[in-house]
């Protein structure tokens, strides 16, 4: 409001005229005050609505930013774990080369420590059974081999596969059964 529209207590001291009604200038001021009040109420609603929208936008931004940060952390974790998986494969290779019992125990202990750390971050091994059904979502066929299992089923595991928080990080590499000719 501007200074012209401001009223003081002295302005409200009304002396009624002889007929008992308010003087015409008081009615004019009362009308002006009612208009000013309406304008203030309209402005208040507008400012309140703007503030509420800004607050909602800020809350949405915080939620989206938190989700973005979480997605980035998962992406970084997945990349790091993918770089570690060949180390686990190397432990498996070392264990298959006829080491002494002490060396084998030591390598198994180190490998299990690695697996425990990765498991805490959401990594789990995809289990496969020879003779089990081939699932292209979790398995990758790298060839066929003769076996006693039904044709098209898993004959052997070539390389372990892993899930990270329920999603395939690396599929299990398998050879499928190809029945020998009769």
Residue pairs with C-beta under 8 A, 6 or more apart in sequence:
1 36
1 39
1 40
5 32
5 36
7 29
7 33
11 29
14 22
14 23
14 26
15 23
16 22
16 23
17 23
22 30
74 165
77 121
77 122
77 164
78 164
78 169
81 118
81 121
81 123
81 162
81 164
81 169
82 169
82 170
84 114
84 118
85 162
85 169
85 170
87 114
88 111
88 114
88 115
88 160
89 159
89 160
91 107
91 110
91 111
91 114
92 111
92 160
94 107
95 104
95 107
95 108
95 111
99 107
115 123
115 125
121 164
122 164
122 165
123 162
123 163
123 164
123 169
124 162
124 163
125 160
125 161
125 162
125 163
126 138
126 139
126 160
126 161
126 162
126 163
126 168
126 171
126 172
128 139
128 154
128 157
128 161
128 172
128 174
129 154
130 147
130 149
130 154
130 155
130 156
130 157
131 149
131 150
131 153
131 154
131 155
131 177
132 153
132 154
133 153
133 154
134 141
134 152
134 153
134 154
134 174
134 176
137 168
137 171
138 161
138 163
138 168
138 171
138 172
139 154
139 161
139 171
139 172
139 173
139 174
140 161
140 171
140 172
140 173
140 174
141 173
141 174
141 175
141 176
142 158
142 173
142 174
142 175
143 175
143 176
144 155
144 175
144 176
144 177
144 178
145 155
145 156
145 175
145 176
145 177
145 178
146 177
146 178
146 179
146 180
147 155
147 156
147 177
147 178
147 179
148 177
149 155
149 177
150 177
150 179
151 176
151 177
151 178
151 179
152 176
152 177
153 176
153 177
154 174
154 175
154 176
154 177
155 174
155 175
155 176
155 177
155 178
156 174
156 175
157 172
157 173
157 174
158 173
158 174
158 175
159 172
159 173
160 172
161 168
161 169
161 170
161 171
161 172
161 173
162 168
162 169
162 170
163 169
